[in-house]
Amino acid sequence: MVSPAPAVTDLDVDQRREPTTTWLVAQANIAAKTALLIMLVLVLVDPSWGNLEGKAPGPRALTYPMLAFILPVWWLARGRLQPYPWVADLLVTVPCFSDVLGNRLDLYDQIVWFDDWVHFMNTGLLSAAFLLLTRRSSETPGAILARSVAFGLSVSLLWEIGEYAAFITTSSEMPTAYADTLMDLSLGWLGAVTAAVAVIVARRQASLRSEL
């Protein structure tokens, strides 16, 4: 007599999806890092290729690889004690990649709202990565929100200081720099809040699935 096949549960489906999802995130991460490095080399050779003349191409070429590869170095330095944080690493890489690609495609000048979108989205992505890397199982939603806002505003402030020191003082953007900075910081705050909400919702959904 043939015994009936065991029923497939939602948990079984989730466990099968996880390796595939991790593989896709890993491939996207590797592709983004590779494209970022290629574009930065081209920018160093000819800043006009990336539409970065007068926009600190050198500092970008130095700091973006450092940011994009900080997690792999940190993970190796810790002796590979835990699974590699592919999602967080991709969230850290995308802001660097999107900024260089956005300049290359001249989106900052062609689309009025693109710079605002970048400040909102990139701060949100970095804040989400920070929350994922430093998550605590007993953390309250209020604590998650507070940490995300503190990190996101700190990152936004560092970016604005870097922009000012690197090229704003000598660019045509100087007359509107004050208003732009306030807007960028506000959008960074909003991105950090959005990241916190996304992490809180994702954590609750994962908790509910584990209880089913």
C-alpha positions in Angstrom: 0.0 0.0 0.0 1.4 3.4 -1.0 1.5 5.9 1.8 0.1 9.3 1.1 2.6 12.1 0.4 3.2 14.4 3.3 1.4 17.7 3.1 3.4 20.7 2.1 3.1 23.5 4.7 3.7 27.2 4.3 6.9 26.8 6.3 8.2 24.3 3.8 7.5 26.7 1.0 9.3 29.6 2.8 12.3 27.4 3.5 12.6 26.5 -0.2 12.3 30.1 -1.2 15.0 31.3 1.1 18.0 29.8 -0.7 16.7 31.1 -4.1 16.1 34.6 -2.6 19.5 34.7 -1.0 21.1 33.6 -4.3 19.3 36.4 -6.3 20.3 39.0 -3.7 23.9 37.8 -3.8 24.0 38.0 -7.6 22.4 41.5 -7.6 25.0 42.6 -5.0 28.0 41.3 -6.9 26.7 42.8 -10.1 26.2 46.2 -8.5 29.7 46.2 -6.9 31.2 45.2 -10.3 29.4 47.9 -12.2 30.2 50.5 -9.5 34.0 49.7 -9.8 33.9 49.8 -13.6 32.1 53.2 -13.6 34.4 54.7 -11.0 37.5 53.7 -13.0 35.9 55.4 -16.1 35.1 58.5 -14.0 38.7 58.7 -12.8 40.0 58.4 -16.4 37.5 61.0 -17.6 35.2 62.8 -15.2 33.1 64.1 -18.0 32.1 60.5 -18.8 30.1 60.4 -15.6 29.0 64.1 -15.8 31.0 64.6 -12.6 33.2 67.5 -13.6 33.4 69.8 -10.6 31.5 67.3 -8.5 34.3 65.7 -6.5 34.9 62.7 -8.8 38.1 61.9 -6.9 36.5 61.7 -3.4 33.7 59.7 -4.8 36.1 57.2 -6.4 37.8 56.9 -3.0 34.9 56.7 -0.6 32.4 54.7 -2.6 34.5 51.5 -2.8 35.3 51.8 0.9 31.6 52.0 1.7 30.6 49.2 -0.8 33.2 46.8 0.6 33.1 47.6 4.3 30.8 44.7 5.1 32.8 42.0 3.3 36.0 43.2 5.1 34.1 43.3 8.4 32.7 39.8 7.9 36.1 38.4 7.0 37.7 40.1 9.9 35.2 38.5 12.3 36.1 35.1 11.0 32.9 34.4 9.1 31.1 33.6 12.4 27.6 34.0 10.9 25.9 33.8 7.5 26.9 36.6 5.2 24.5 39.6 5.4 23.7 39.7 1.7 20.6 41.9 2.0 22.3 44.5 4.2 25.4 44.5 1.9 23.2 45.2 -1.1 21.4 48.0 0.7 24.8 49.6 1.4 26.0 49.2 -2.2 23.0 50.5 -4.0 23.3 54.1 -2.8 26.9 54.3 -4.2 25.9 52.6 -7.5 22.7 54.7 -8.0 24.6 58.0 -7.4 27.3 57.2 -10.0 24.7 55.8 -12.5 22.4 58.8 -11.9 25.2 61.2 -12.7 26.3 59.1 -15.7 22.7 59.3 -17.2 22.5 63.0 -16.2 19.3 62.3 -14.2 20.2 65.0 -11.6 19.9 67.6 -14.3 17.3 66.0 -16.5 14.7 65.1 -13.8 13.9 67.9 -11.3 12.9 65.6 -8.4 15.6 63.0 -8.9 18.0 64.5 -6.3 15.2 64.6 -3.7 14.4 60.9 -4.5 18.0 59.9 -4.1 18.3 61.6 -0.7 15.1 59.9 0.5 15.8 56.5 -0.9 19.5 56.2 -0.2 19.2 57.3 3.4 16.4 54.8 3.8 18.4 52.0 2.4 21.4 52.8 4.6 19.2 53.0 7.7 17.6 49.7 6.9 21.0 48.1 6.5 22.0 49.5 9.8 18.9 48.1 11.5 19.4 44.7 10.0 23.0 44.5 11.1 22.3 45.7 14.6 18.9 44.1 15.2 17.9 42.9 18.7 15.1 40.3 19.2 13.7 42.2 22.2 13.8 45.7 20.7 10.6 47.7 20.7 9.2 49.5 17.6 10.0 52.8 19.3 13.6 51.9 19.8 13.9 50.7 16.2 12.5 54.1 15.0 14.8 56.1 17.3 17.9 54.2 16.2 17.0 54.5 12.5 16.3 58.3 12.7 19.6 58.8 14.7 21.6 56.9 12.1 19.8 58.3 9.1 20.2 61.9 10.2 23.8 61.4 11.0 24.5 59.9 7.6 22.6 62.8 5.9 24.5 65.4 7.9 27.9 63.8 7.0 26.9 63.7 3.3 25.9 67.4 3.3 29.2 68.4 5.0 31.1 66.3 2.5 29.3 67.9 -0.4 29.9 71.4 1.0 33.6 70.8 1.5 34.1 69.0 -1.8 32.5 71.2 -4.3 29.5 73.3 -3.2 31.5 76.4 -2.3 32.9 76.6 -5.8 29.8 75.6 -7.7 26.8 77.4 -9.1 24.6 75.7 -6.5 26.0 77.9 -3.7 23.1 80.5 -3.7 20.5 77.8 -3.1 22.7 75.6 -0.9 21.0 76.4 2.4 17.5 75.6 1.2 18.7 72.5 -0.6 20.5 71.3 2.6 17.4 71.7 4.7 15.3 69.8 2.1 17.9 67.0 1.8 18.1 66.6 5.6 14.3 66.5 5.8 14.1 63.8 3.1 16.9 61.9 4.8 14.8 61.9 8.0 11.7 60.7 6.1 13.8 57.9 4.5 15.0 56.8 7.9 11.5 56.7 9.3 10.3 54.7 6.3 13.1 52.2 6.8 12.2 51.8 10.4 8.5 51.2 9.5 9.6 48.6 6.9 11.8 46.7 9.3 9.1 46.7 12.0 6.5 45.4 9.6 8.9 42.7 8.2 9.8 41.6 11.7 6.2 41.2 12.7 5.4 39.2 9.5 8.4 36.9 10.2 7.2 36.5 13.8 3.7 35.6 12.7 5.0 33.0 10.1 7.1 31.4 12.8 4.0 31.0 15.0 1.9 29.3 12.3 
